[in-house]
Amino acid sequence: MELGFEVAPIEAHVRTHTGRYLDPWYKRLRDAYVATMADLGVTTAMGGSEFLEAMARSKQADPTMALLVGAIKATAKGGIGKLRQRSRGQVPYYEPWLALSRETWRPDIRASVLASQRIGLHRKLMKTAAAADLYPVAIGTDAIVYPSPGPSPLDVLPQTPEGKPVPGTFRLGVSPGMVKHQGTQTVLWAEAQFEEAGAVFNLANLIKTDPTAGEGE
């Protein structure tokens, strides 16, 4: 509707009681992630070049802390996945599997979480396009690839005359909802990928400069 389309639902399945079902779980993981990144020298107060430099230093930090960051991310991703756990071959095809009897088997909540993430992403894409006439060349599940005149995200992300991110666009930072630099590659690298993989190919899936970087960057 925000984009000007008419939306007329034909049918809806709704509940009479609502609640922020995942809030306690989300806040616990968020606080753990922010605290762990602070121990690695990356804080929520950082922005721009300071944040990028701190993130680069954090990759050389204590390997145990790096494992902890990965575990927190995996818990978040795995937790969302568990909401729609599929059969793992425990029962014959088309018969109920164990996960279906759990109160936490909620594929509707998983779908809502993913939809909210995609909506937020598309809003930022539209804001970025309106602010800087800038459009992505590839879009992945959690990665956006933009053409840039330089290797840093600061070379491409729109900023106000005061040097701050344009409201509503992508903002560098460690807090949930902000973005991180996943990688920079050259046009020649992209051409090589297309030649190797063919036409059906998404640059966003391989843009990582650091192959050990976690997902959701």
C-alpha positions as CSV (number, residue, x, y, z in Angstrom):
1,M,0.0,0.0,0.0
2,E,2.9,2.3,0.7
3,L,4.1,1.8,-2.9
4,G,0.7,2.8,-4.2
5,F,-0.9,-0.6,-4.8
6,E,-4.4,-1.5,-3.9
7,V,-4.5,-4.4,-1.4
8,A,-7.8,-6.2,-0.8
9,P,-7.4,-9.4,1.3
10,I,-9.8,-12.2,0.3
11,E,-9.4,-14.3,3.4
12,A,-7.5,-14.0,6.7
13,H,-6.9,-16.3,9.7
14,V,-6.5,-14.1,12.8
15,R,-6.4,-14.6,16.6
16,T,-8.4,-12.7,19.2
17,H,-5.4,-12.5,21.6
18,T,-2.1,-10.9,20.6
19,G,1.2,-10.6,22.3
20,R,4.9,-9.9,21.6
21,Y,5.7,-13.6,21.7
22,L,9.4,-13.4,20.9
23,D,10.3,-10.2,22.8
24,P,12.0,-11.8,25.9
25,W,14.0,-14.2,23.6
26,Y,15.0,-11.4,21.2
27,K,16.1,-9.0,24.0
28,R,18.2,-11.6,25.7
29,L,20.0,-12.5,22.4
30,R,20.3,-8.8,21.5
31,D,21.9,-7.9,24.8
32,A,24.2,-10.8,24.6
33,Y,25.4,-9.9,21.1
34,V,25.8,-6.2,21.9
35,A,27.7,-7.0,25.1
36,T,30.0,-9.5,23.4
37,M,30.8,-7.1,20.5
38,A,31.6,-4.4,23.1
39,D,34.1,-6.8,24.7
40,L,35.6,-7.0,21.2
41,G,35.9,-3.2,21.1
42,V,32.8,-2.5,18.9
43,T,30.2,-0.4,20.7
44,T,26.7,0.9,19.8
45,A,28.0,4.5,20.1
46,M,30.3,4.0,17.1
47,G,29.4,5.0,13.5
48,G,31.0,5.5,10.2
49,S,34.7,5.0,9.9
50,E,35.2,4.4,13.6
51,F,32.8,1.5,13.4
52,L,34.5,0.0,10.3
53,E,37.9,0.2,11.9
54,A,36.7,-1.4,15.2
55,M,35.1,-4.2,13.2
56,A,38.3,-4.8,11.3
57,R,40.2,-5.0,14.6
58,S,37.6,-7.3,16.2
59,K,38.4,-10.0,13.6
60,Q,41.9,-10.3,15.0
61,A,40.7,-10.6,18.6
62,D,40.4,-13.6,20.9
63,P,39.2,-16.6,18.9
64,T,37.0,-17.7,21.8
65,M,35.1,-14.4,21.7
66,A,34.7,-14.8,17.9
67,L,33.2,-18.3,18.6
68,L,30.8,-16.7,21.1
69,V,29.6,-14.2,18.6
70,G,29.0,-17.0,16.1
71,A,27.1,-19.0,18.7
72,I,24.8,-16.0,19.4
73,K,24.1,-15.5,15.7
74,A,23.5,-19.3,15.2
75,T,21.1,-19.3,18.2
76,A,19.0,-16.5,16.6
77,K,19.0,-18.1,13.2
78,G,18.4,-21.6,14.5
79,G,15.6,-20.4,16.8
80,I,13.7,-18.8,14.0
81,G,14.2,-22.0,11.9
82,K,12.9,-24.2,14.8
83,L,9.6,-22.4,14.5
84,R,9.1,-24.4,11.3
85,Q,11.2,-27.5,11.9
86,R,10.6,-30.0,9.1
87,S,10.7,-33.8,9.2
88,R,14.2,-35.1,9.3
89,G,13.2,-38.6,8.0
90,Q,12.0,-39.8,11.4
91,V,8.6,-40.8,10.0
92,P,7.3,-42.0,6.7
93,Y,6.4,-39.3,4.2
94,Y,3.1,-37.4,4.8
95,E,2.9,-38.6,8.4
96,P,3.1,-36.2,11.4
97,W,6.6,-35.7,12.8
98,L,7.6,-35.0,16.4
99,A,8.0,-31.2,16.0
100,L,4.4,-30.7,15.1
101,S,3.3,-31.6,18.7
102,R,5.4,-28.8,20.2
103,E,3.8,-25.6,21.3
104,T,6.8,-23.8,19.8
105,W,6.1,-25.2,16.3
106,R,4.8,-21.9,14.9
107,P,5.5,-21.5,11.1
108,D,3.1,-18.5,11.1
109,I,5.3,-16.6,13.6
110,R,8.4,-17.5,11.5
111,A,6.7,-16.2,8.4
112,S,5.8,-13.0,10.2
113,V,9.4,-12.5,11.4
114,L,10.7,-12.9,7.8
115,A,8.1,-10.7,6.4
116,S,8.9,-7.9,8.8
117,Q,12.6,-8.2,7.9
118,R,11.9,-8.0,4.2
119,I,9.5,-5.0,4.6
120,G,12.2,-3.1,6.6
121,L,14.8,-4.0,4.0
122,H,12.6,-2.8,1.1
123,R,11.8,0.5,2.9
124,K,15.5,1.2,3.3
125,L,16.0,0.4,-0.4
126,M,13.3,2.8,-1.4
127,K,14.6,5.5,1.0
128,T,18.2,5.1,-0.4
129,A,16.9,5.3,-4.0
130,A,15.0,8.5,-3.2
131,A,17.9,10.1,-1.3
132,A,20.7,9.3,-3.6
133,D,19.2,7.9,-6.9
134,L,21.1,4.7,-5.9
135,Y,19.9,1.2,-6.8
136,P,21.3,-2.2,-5.9
137,V,22.8,-4.6,-8.5
138,A,22.0,-7.6,-6.4
139,I,19.7,-8.5,-3.5
140,G,20.2,-11.5,-1.3
141,T,18.3,-12.7,1.8
142,D,20.4,-10.5,4.1
143,A,22.9,-8.8,1.7
144,I,22.5,-5.9,-0.6
145,V,25.1,-5.1,-3.3
146,Y,25.5,-1.6,-4.5
147,P,27.9,-0.2,-7.2
148,S,30.4,2.1,-5.5
149,P,33.3,4.4,-6.6
150,G,35.4,3.1,-3.7
151,P,36.0,0.1,-1.5
152,S,34.3,1.4,1.7
153,P,30.5,1.6,2.5
154,L,31.1,5.3,3.2
155,D,31.8,5.8,-0.5
156,V,28.3,4.8,-1.4
157,L,25.9,5.2,1.5
158,P,24.0,8.6,1.3
159,Q,24.7,11.2,4.0
160,T,23.3,14.5,5.1
161,P,25.4,17.7,4.7
162,E,26.4,17.2,8.4
163,G,27.9,13.8,7.5
164,K,25.2,11.7,9.2
165,P,23.2,8.9,7.5
166,V,20.1,10.0,5.7
167,P,17.1,9.1,7.9
168,G,15.5,5.8,6.8
169,T,18.5,4.6,4.8
170,F,21.1,2.0,5.6
171,R,23.1,2.9,8.7
172,L,26.4,1.3,9.8
173,G,26.4,0.0,13.3
174,V,26.4,-3.0,15.6
175,S,22.9,-2.6,17.0
176,P,20.2,-4.8,15.5
177,G,18.6,-3.2,12.5
178,M,21.9,-1.5,11.4
179,V,24.1,-2.9,8.7
180,K,27.7,-4.1,8.5
181,H,30.2,-4.2,5.7
182,Q,30.1,-7.7,4.2
183,G,32.6,-7.2,1.5
184,T,33.8,-5.3,-1.6
185,Q,34.7,-6.9,-4.9
186,T,35.7,-5.5,-8.3
187,V,33.6,-5.5,-11.5
188,L,36.2,-7.9,-13.0
189,W,35.6,-10.3,-10.1
190,A,31.8,-10.1,-10.8
191,E,32.4,-10.8,-14.5
192,A,34.4,-13.8,-13.6
193,Q,31.6,-15.1,-11.4
194,F,29.1,-14.7,-14.2
195,E,31.3,-16.5,-16.7
196,E,31.8,-19.4,-14.3
197,A,28.2,-19.7,-12.9
198,G,26.2,-18.6,-16.0
199,A,23.2,-16.3,-16.1
200,V,21.4,-17.7,-13.1
201,F,23.6,-16.2,-10.4
202,N,23.2,-13.8,-7.4
203,L,26.3,-11.7,-6.6
204,A,24.9,-11.1,-3.1
205,N,25.6,-14.7,-2.2
206,L,29.3,-14.4,-2.8
207,I,30.2,-10.8,-2.1
208,K,31.9,-11.5,1.2
209,T,35.6,-10.4,1.2
210,D,36.1,-12.5,4.3
211,P,34.8,-16.0,3.7
212,T,34.8,-16.6,7.5
213,A,32.4,-13.7,8.1
214,G,29.0,-14.8,9.6
215,E,25.7,-14.4,7.9
216,G,23.4,-11.5,8.4
217,E,26.1,-8.9,7.9
